[in-house]
Amino acid sequence: MKFSASITAYFDDHFVKVDLLKNILGFDDAFNYNEESYLNEAIKRYFHEWIDIYFENVGGKMLDSVLLNIRPHGRITACGTISQYDKEEPDVTHNLMYVIVKKIRMQGFVVFNYFIVEGIEAVPAALVGHFSGRKVGKQVVLVARD
């Protein structure tokens, strides 16, 4: 039995670069979903076949497009819908019926991932890291342990 996997990242943060995701974090491919006019076509281009497992943290149009392109019995782990947080009226998920039709397993969870640096002298480097996209998770500066 042979197993293979392709891991593709998507993002909307202009600080995050394809180079960072591919060459430092090890993703096979990456794209900025806000720069794609047709998400469904972009997903087909970047995920050459069905999506097997999807980590949902965007919601809205991205989730709608993924639901069209996920394989039957695919799995979705949901931890956020960042594209919806600031909207007065959140987008309707039009393709939610595919969760039933394709027998998709979708489950939500919350985890807090902290990137901690210690000491007030670490603040400038922490800010540079935050604004350059080097951090992963929540940036925290621990000023003192007491």
N, C-alpha and C positions, 0 to 999 in steps of 0.2 A: 504494500500500500504506500502510495506517495502523497505527501501533503505539500502544498505550497501556499504562500500567502503574499498578497500585495497590500501594502499599507499606504493609504493616501490621506493626506491632511488637507483640510479646508480651513480658511480663516477669513476674517474681515478687518483685522488690525493692520493699519499701514506700517506699523513698526515691525511686524513679523515679516520675514523675508523667506522666499522659497529656498534660498541657499541655506538658511538656518535650519529649516525643517528637514531638508533633504540631506545636507552634508554634516550637520552637527547632531541632530536628533535622529537621523537614520530613516526617515520616511522614504518610500519609493517615489512618491510624487506629491505635489502640493499645488493648490490654487486658491485664489482669493474669490470667494463666491460673490462678493459685491461687484467684482469687475466682469462677471459673466452675465450677458444679456439673457441667455437661455440656459437656466440651470439644468434642466433635464438633459439637454445635449452635452453640457459640460460634464455631468455625471457619467454619461455614456462614454465620453472621451477619456476621462481619467480612470474610471472603474470599468475596464474593458469587458467584463462580464457582469454577472449579477453581483450585488453587494451581499455578502454573507452576514457580517456583523457590523453594526453602525453605532457609534458613540454620539448621541444627540445632545448638543448643547446650544443649538441655534434656533430651532423651531421655524415657524412660518413657511416661506417658500422652499427653504432647504429641506425641511422635513417632508413637505408635499412631494418634492422631486425624488427624495430617497424612497418614499413609499412606493413610487412607480417602478423603481429600479432594484428593489431588494428581492432576493430569491424567496420562493415559498419556504416557509419554516425558518426564515431569517430571524435574527435577534437584534433588538434595539435596546441599548442601555441609555436612559435619559437622565441627565443631571442638570439641564437648564434649557432655557429658550431665550437666549440673550437678545435676539432680534425683536422680541416682543416686550421687553421690560419697560421701555419708556413710552409705549403706545397707550393712548387713551382707550382705544378699541383694538385689542389684539386681533391679528389675522386669523381667519377661519382656516382650519386644516381641512382642505377639500378632499384629500385622498385617504382619510382615516379608515374608510371601508376596506382598504387593502390589508389592514391589520387582521381583519376577519377572513377575507377571501384567501389571502396567502398564508393564513395561520401563523402570523408573525408573533413572536414573543417580545413584548415591550414592557420594560420595568424601569421605574425611576428610583433614584437614590441621591443623597447629598453627602459630599465629602469636602472637607476643607484642607487644601494642600498649601502649606505655608513655606515660603522661602525666607528663612530667618538669618539676619546678620546681627552681630552684637556690637554695641558701643556707639556712642554719638558720633564718633569719628567715621563710622561706616555709612552715615547718611548720604554723603555725596555719591559714593560708589553705588549705593542702593538705588538712588534716583537715576543715575546714568543707566544702570542695568534695567530699571523699570521702563525708561523711555527709549531704550535701544532694543527692547525685545529679548534681552538675555535671560530674564527671569521666567520661571514657569510656576504658576500658582499665585498666591497672595504674597506680596512683599511686606515683610515685617522687620522693623528695626527694634531690637531688644536693647533699650538704653541701659537698664540696670536689672540685675536679678532680684534685688530686694525691693 
